[in-house]
């Protein structure tokens, strides 16, 4: 498949003509000097006098079955000066279900309106910061939410068309009106159509989904903590991650009007998402990974490596699919949970995002395309860059568990193991319980660890663990967890703030108005001193051994082999620490238990882990050769608290 040209840089004709004119006026000496690097868009337009308007874009769908096509509400804030001068501006867009029901950002801001129905407060800082710099900001209410018609279908056709239709309208291909039910048309002659979508969680998921349609005019997306396949939000290889399905989420964000009209859509969500974990056409419609070949927009992806809401599996599969199809990409990976970069690296984030949009939407050659692809948080507020991601030279090594001197406490190395290990599922225990006692024989897990490392060992990307197990019951769930055993200070991702503490002082990011402040509460890292760090995890229903998409009852006493996909990560196991693999049953708080409480016997000769190391198997061999000073052994290792079991919602707030 042909690859896209890397970061096409364009300049408006007027800019090019001005540059040509200046070139004829400078002295020869000046002409020979290297031109200064462009600084980027400047805040030269008035935010207070910006044009604020609302339009309703026709989606072409009739989700609520009221006999007319649905219109979605689009609130716009755009600079007045370019419109007066006849200049067209690019668009930054956030399409969200949360503008009315739940709020956006760390302070749960909602849209507010003036007496004329124009947006007074647009949540977050995007409009305050970017409108003075020559961008329009567009906030779209997804179908079935706030002031829009239609129904929420949780990542399906209605959700995606809600935003795609707006991109089409911005590019002259769709109809919009000045009111929800009127006939007066609204035109988008003020924009050049170049659109960038941004958003956290569900909002970022919509950006992924719209990009996967290949819609023309969408030049870049910035998905933050976003879903790439909705099946993987609710299940992993048949194992249920929550005790509810998408119908609960739809009801959570529906407007009162939609809730009254959308029972048929609700029932489709129930019928199409059985709690068996089997793949259905509903999930196919909501799988954006399969459509990555259609993506033409560049992607700046941001995610927390300890996000237990929208888990890192969404990153690995989406990133790899985009890479396969030649999509231009950039990535930030933090130590946080489900947190926006504005709340864990604010200054650097706003500056980087500004430069990204300037490059992708305004065509300014500011060099961001020549900078390292990845920023990874190694410790709280300490970041490392990588030219590419995963780093060059990263290759998977096959690690094999072996029996140790105590039952359930084994070894992990490059050579095949022998024998068996047995554990019994205890749904009351989680990965934190297992890891805290990784060096002790406990009945609910089997742990295997390499010796203390003689040098640092970096793993980056997605791992896979193949398990051969014999269950004692007709149902069984499996968990596989990679653990860095050794002391560290990390972000406390299971705390209520998921790695941040919100302070009382504020910083401001652009001008404010009476109705819309650009000033937001500062944050700082919330840390924990731990004796181990969970690096990556994955889950599966053993009944899905023959297919990721369909399960079947197990025959007690029969041996089955299944490969668990572990979440992507980027982690350095320091010299002196140990890398451990834990295999258990129900990971309490992260997957639901099976109907039974099985005893599982692992065949170690047929169990292995494929782990991507920078330097491959040779790097692992070097790091586990020789004698290292080990960290002191402890009977019980301190860690973060166990994952919370409350409903998680892919929303903008933490």
Secondary structure, 3 states (H helix, E strand, C coil): CCCCCCCCCCCCHHHHHHHHHHHCCCCHHHHHCCCCCCCCCCCCCCCCCCEEEEEEEECCCCCCCCCCCCEEEEEEEECHHHHHHCCCEEEEEEEECCCCCCCECCCCECCEECCCCCEEECCCCHHHHHHHHCCEEEEEECCCCCCCCCCCCCCCHHHHHHHHHHHHHHCCCCCEECCCCCCCECCCCCEEEEEEEEEECHHHHHHHHHHCCCCCCEEEEEEECCCCECHHHHEECCEECCCCCHHHHHHHHCCHHHHHHCHHHHHHHHHHCCCCCCCCHHHHHCECHHHHHHCCCEEEEEEECCCCCCCCHHHHHHHHHHHHCCCCEEEEEECCCCCCHHHCCHHHHHHHHHHHHHHHHCCCCCCHHHCCCEEEEEECCEEEEECCCCCCCEEEEEEEEEEEEECCEEEEECCCCCCEEEEECCCCCCHHHHHHCCCCCCCCEEEEECCCCCCCEEEEECCEEEEEEEECCCCCEEEEEEEEEEEEEEECCCCCCCCEEEEEEEEECCCCCCCCCCEEEEEEECEEEEEEEEEEEEEEEHHHCCCCCCCCCCCCCCEEEEEEECCCEEEEECCCCEEEEEEECCCCCCCCCCCCCCEEEEEHHHCEEEEEEECHHHHHHHHCCCCCCCCCCCCCCCCCCCCCCCCCCCCCCC
